[in-house]
């Protein structure tokens, strides 16, 4: 069997807020970090720092190295490969401004097909995985299996997300910072194979050859895998919304023990009309979590703007307070934080909050943190919100005839399709570096390989908390 290899155009996985040689992780696999930084920068930055969260480094560079090796150790204990995995890594200036930043990027440096013991012919595999399957290092001489870059300026300069730098501790007590270990685990996951090599923007296979990833991506509208689609079908599938799933046995089995029931908004009542039934929602990171005992009440719209919308960013007028008291309030997104809206509605006596999206984007969770919030909150898409507003048009001051129930669907797992396959991230507008090569944002609990790093990640890559390793097992690990 001939062995086909090629250097890979860097497949950067940019996180949405959007590495020195150290001793490897001596467990099931050895992971060696190859320092790509010059003296006095990145991993070699001599800036003095105090130990933090189990990280004993005394310089900024040393703490970065320790955090990186900690993440490598976690992956090293998880994987099983006779071939040491080399990660060429560096901290360097990446794109950022005062409002957002690229945290990091990583990907395989080479891909291989038709190598000895390849499970599938004419199929690209990332270098680290291909070497594991072949039982020998297939990398070009001197080449690392993974290339990783991380933002050296994050939080350290006023033009690069000031106040939100990397937390270098190992104990997850990140506060308002960004957990570097979680970011490292995420990016190493991409380099190990949690990425597609097909061009999602055009649907074209890399150099005309499909990747192992394409054998598992399935469009639920026609139940076709990417391997069996034409270019334009794949392109449209990548922007299909919540219609792209992972058809792998390991992920399917693990999902049942990891994922929670899907949150839902159930609408009923004499005035509900066409709005009756179940509606998908994004639940909140604050307030009580939705459960089997649903919070139910009449839905009442808040109107505090001249255009008929309701923002709930200032204390409610007597009329609006009367309308939401004892009911579930429907408000519009914008002008203030979600927790601010929730506090104001709670103070007015509302039982719950439904936030209507102000763009055509699909539903996503409500972010924020405030232990004072005690009412449940969800987000719905704009089309659903407009439908509900229409149903409540002929309401009284205290009653709409539309009943809202905030709970969960016991028969549906969060982030899955109708046959419990875990969905992949396929927003309606193509997002380079994020689309397709991540899990959907509506998995609960949050997963490591979503397109954004969430603050509640546990530094796990395996069940019963995380679905990253099961997917890597599906492709051959």
Order of alpha helices (4+ residues) and beta strands (2+ residues): beta-beta-alpha-beta-beta-beta-beta-alpha-beta-beta-beta-alpha-beta-beta-beta-alpha-beta-alpha-beta-beta-beta-beta-alpha-beta-alpha-beta-beta-alpha-beta-alpha
